[in-house]
């Protein structure tokens, strides 16, 4: 039997992924919800585009085994 990860673990996986890929120390999570069998983590993070600060929204989908299935991000 496979143990499913908790909401908190899915959130932490998404935060670490975003910190690593966006080189941003600040990740603000707005919503964590279950969609079918996956955790969907949504939020924002600041990014620097050619010296100008911008905010970017993101969505990270984490499966019940703790693997990232897909990500999406776009400027606000």
C-alpha positions in Angstrom: 0.0 0.0 0.0 1.4 3.4 -1.0 1.2 6.1 1.6 -0.1 9.4 0.2 1.7 12.6 1.1 0.0 15.2 3.2 -1.1 18.7 2.2 1.9 20.1 4.1 4.4 17.9 2.4 3.0 18.7 -1.0 3.2 22.4 -0.2 6.9 22.1 0.9 7.8 20.1 -2.2 6.2 22.9 -4.4 8.0 25.7 -2.4 11.4 24.0 -2.7 10.8 23.5 -6.4 10.0 27.1 -7.0 12.9 28.4 -4.8 15.3 26.3 -6.9 13.9 27.1 -10.3 13.1 30.8 -9.8 16.1 31.6 -7.6 13.7 33.4 -5.3 13.9 33.1 -1.5 10.3 34.3 -1.1 7.5 32.0 -2.2 4.0 33.0 -1.2 1.5 30.1 -1.3 -2.1 31.2 -1.7 -4.1 28.0 -2.2 -3.4 24.3 -1.8 -6.2 22.0 -2.9 -6.8 18.4 -4.0 -7.8 17.9 -7.6 -8.7 14.3 -8.3 -5.7 12.5 -6.9 -3.1 15.4 -7.1 -2.3 18.3 -4.9 -2.4 21.7 -6.7 -0.3 24.4 -5.1 -0.9 28.0 -6.3 0.8 31.2 -5.3 3.2 34.0 -6.3 6.8 34.8 -6.2 8.9 37.9 -7.0 11.2 37.8 -9.9 13.8 40.2 -11.4 13.4 40.9 -15.1 16.4 42.9 -16.4 16.6 44.9 -13.1 12.9 45.4 -12.7 10.9 43.6 -10.0 7.8 41.7 -11.2 5.4 39.3 -9.6 4.9 35.9 -11.1 2.0 33.5 -10.3 2.6 29.8 -10.3 0.9 26.5 -10.1 2.7 23.3 -9.2 0.9 19.9 -9.4 2.2 17.3 -7.0 1.0 13.6 -7.2 0.3 11.5 -4.1 3.8 10.0 -4.2 5.5 13.4 -4.0 6.5 13.8 -7.6 5.9 17.0 -9.5 3.6 16.2 -12.5 3.5 19.7 -14.1 4.1 23.3 -13.4 2.8 26.6 -14.9 3.9 30.2 -14.3 3.1 33.5 -15.8 3.6 37.2 -15.0 0.8 39.0 -13.1 
